[in-house]
Amino acid sequence: MPILNLGILAHVDAGKTSLTERLLYDTGAIGRLGSVDAGDTQTDRGELERERGITIRSAVVSFQLGALRVNLIDTPGHADFGAEVERALGVLDGAVLVLSATDGVQARTRVLMRALRALALPTLIFVNKIDLVGADPAAVLAAVERRLPARPVPLNRVLAGRVEPCEPSAEILADGDDRVLADFVHDRATPPDILWASLRAQTAAGAVQPLYFGSARTGDGVPDLLRGLGSLLPPAGGGDGGTRGSVFAVERAASGERVAWLRLFSGELRPRERVAFAAGRGGRITGLDVAGAPGDDVLTAGNIARVRGLAGVRVGDRIGPPGRDVPPFPPPSLETIVRARRPADAGRLRAALLDLADEDPLLRARPAPSGATSILLYGEVQKEVVAARLRAESGIEAVFEESRIVYIERPAGVGEAVEEMNWRRRVPDFWATIGLRVESAPRGAGNTFRRETEPGALPHAFDRAIEETVHGTLEEGLRGWPVTDCAVTLIRSGFAAPISTAGDFRGLTPLVLMDALARAGTRVYEPCHAFEAEVPADALSAVLSALGAVGATAIEPAPGPDGWTIKGEIPAARAAEAEAALPALTGGEGAWWSGPSGERPVTGPPPSRPRPPPARLRGHG
């Protein structure tokens, strides 16, 4: 059976979840339409999702479209959950981008369309809410053509408040098809079968985006969209024979067991089969539920399943090479301190947060002073998500401090440190000898560990203890910020058999590493956002002045049909301030988009955050 793994993406409040409900209802997958307002939709299942009417975690539901099984992934629309969306894109065969006919192209719409084009993911566009007062389909189509990196091909039109199908435009398709171009140039009508074949081919290549008008509430235009799903988006391929798959979501079963949502690109998986992920984790499958196929316990290429038995599984784990090369999402740039409302729950709170962070590598947690725990976030709504999960899954009420920006440190030079076992003392501090060199690694390489010592000089357990502790220690640099792009080399080692233990190496490694890092020195970098602002012509001067005042750089204004578009980079700490100031500067006519883009060196005194005082060796001041 052909499979289509389909993502529904949109700016928040465009009607994405309502469209999901309509697709399920019109194809017979559900017996009645759920409502976002009533909180009874099929895909928004969590307490906070129902309460706020937004999707937070990617959910999978299935429906049949003739012989085609569609696994529909309803992804979050809120910008705070951009990482969730980016991970879902890596397992999709196609997407539907939803816009509102009253709001048109929004900032988040542009971000999503850029991501879809970067992956050349086949995409349909659905302009929703044409039944509402203020809907302007013609203006939305013009905005899509002008403001999105897209080539829309309308396949229906709105007449007297209703939609009717229309033929694809030969003029648009001619840009990507020589046969259609020749007909167009010579004023010949291209046969309909040739025109539709060209549309299918260009859609599959991500070159054009069929566009439909409609209303998820009334169902108008949805049959046209369903026909497009079945005829224009290419289904999943059968793979190349080797087993390849990707985990795009992890959830907890009622029993507390960790359950993975896994897309298989190639090969087969069965219960009791052992799985090894590229990151080194794995386990034995105890059960799996194939999406849209109740009772089927064999996961085949193209399908998605809930897989049980993989205790250590994390979001992003892969079997074999990636099915699609999705660029890594920037790490979170906000940090908050979390405390238990009841002090007696402090230990349980830390364990629960560490458990959540172990599921998702982007949600990092670390101990903070006075029994609190620090976690990293993309936005403020994530606090509500973490609080809701702690309350529902662990029975813990949590209190969150005000968020702050997370900086990073990079080595500024080269530093070496060596600590030898002191044989003159009867009981050394650690029965271990460790020497480490620290230096900068290429930008974007992350932290690496290598060895210059003789292979096999240390027992495997001791060598592994050093490497693991190096990576853990680099979570907090000289000024308390995470260290990145740091190359650490083991230059000296030794042990005393049979006295030495792995604990000796775990205890000594942080001391030697921080000594070497201090000799190398570090430089602090602040996270930045790329921004894009659209402003009226008469507001350009005021906006440019305000952007300069908040530290924006690389500012590039360019004239457009409705004013000016300004692009540049701004410190993440000032992005919200700039966005909040824009309405007053532009009379409410400005539009703003920003997103993580990297970092730049801090000028002036570098900020720091508290870090636990390092242990000291006896005899060292």
Stockholm file with secondary structure:
# STOCKHOLM 1.0

chainA/1-621         MPILNLGILAHVDAGKTSLTERLLYDTGAIGRLGSVDAGDTQTDRGELERERGITIRSAVVSFQLGALRVNLIDTPGHADFGAEVERALGVLDGAVLVLSATDGVQARTRVLMRALRALALPTLIFVNKIDLVGADPAAVLAAVERRLPARPVPLNRVLAGRVEPCEPSAEILADGDDRVLADFVHDRATPPDILWASLRAQTAAGAVQPLYFGSARTGDGVPDLLRGLGSLLPPAGGGDGGTRGSVFAVERAASGERVAWLRLFSGELRPRERVAFAAGRGGRITGLDVAGAPGDDVLTAGNIARVRGLAGVRVGDRIGPPGRDVPPFPPPSLETIVRARRPADAGRLRAALLDLADEDPLLRARPAPSGATSILLYGEVQKEVVAARLRAESGIEAVFEESRIVYIERPAGVGEAVEEMNWRRRVPDFWATIGLRVESAPRGAGNTFRRETEPGALPHAFDRAIEETVHGTLEEGLRGWPVTDCAVTLIRSGFAAPISTAGDFRGLTPLVLMDALARAGTRVYEPCHAFEAEVPADALSAVLSALGAVGATAIEPAPGPDGWTIKGEIPAARAAEAEAALPALTGGEGAWWSGPSGERPVTGPPPSRPRPPPARLRGHG
#=GR chainA/1-621 SS CCEEEEEEEESTTSSHHHHHHHHHHHTTSSSSCCCTTTTCCSSCCSHHHHHHTCCCSCEEEEEEETTEEEEEEECCCSGGGHHHHHHHHTTCSEEEEEEETTTBSCHHHHHHHHHHHHTTCCEEEEEECTTSTTCCHHHHHHHHHHHSSCCEEECEEEETTEEEECCCCHHHHHTTCHHHHHHHHTTCCCCHHHHHHHHHHHHHTTSCEEEEECCTTTCTTHHHHHHHHHHHSCCCCCCCSSCEEEEEEEEECTTSCEEEEEEEEESEECTTCEEECTTSCEEECCEEEETTCTTCCCEETTCEEEEECCTTCCTTCEESSCSSCCCCCCCCCEEEEEEESSGGGHHHHHHHHHHHHHHCTTSCEEECGGGCEEEEESSTHHHHHHHHHIIIIICCCEEECCCEECCEEEECSCEEEEECCCTTSSSCSCSCEEEEEEEECCTTCCCEEEECSCTTSSCHHHHHHHHHHHHHHTTSCTTSSCBCSEEEEEEEEECCTTTCCHHHHHHHHHHHHHHHHHHHCEEEEEEEEEEEEEECGGGHHHHHHHHHHTTCEEEEEEEETTEEEEEEEEEHHHHHHHHHHHHHHHTTCCEEEEEEEEEEECCSSCCCCCCCCCCCCTTCC
#=GC SS_cons         CCEEEEEEEESTTSSHHHHHHHHHHHTTSSSSCCCTTTTCCSSCCSHHHHHHTCCCSCEEEEEEETTEEEEEEECCCSGGGHHHHHHHHTTCSEEEEEEETTTBSCHHHHHHHHHHHHTTCCEEEEEECTTSTTCCHHHHHHHHHHHSSCCEEECEEEETTEEEECCCCHHHHHTTCHHHHHHHHTTCCCCHHHHHHHHHHHHHTTSCEEEEECCTTTCTTHHHHHHHHHHHSCCCCCCCSSCEEEEEEEEECTTSCEEEEEEEEESEECTTCEEECTTSCEEECCEEEETTCTTCCCEETTCEEEEECCTTCCTTCEESSCSSCCCCCCCCCEEEEEEESSGGGHHHHHHHHHHHHHHCTTSCEEECGGGCEEEEESSTHHHHHHHHHIIIIICCCEEECCCEECCEEEECSCEEEEECCCTTSSSCSCSCEEEEEEEECCTTCCCEEEECSCTTSSCHHHHHHHHHHHHHHTTSCTTSSCBCSEEEEEEEEECCTTTCCHHHHHHHHHHHHHHHHHHHCEEEEEEEEEEEEEECGGGHHHHHHHHHHTTCEEEEEEEETTEEEEEEEEEHHHHHHHHHHHHHHHTTCCEEEEEEEEEEECCSSCCCCCCCCCCCCTTCC
//
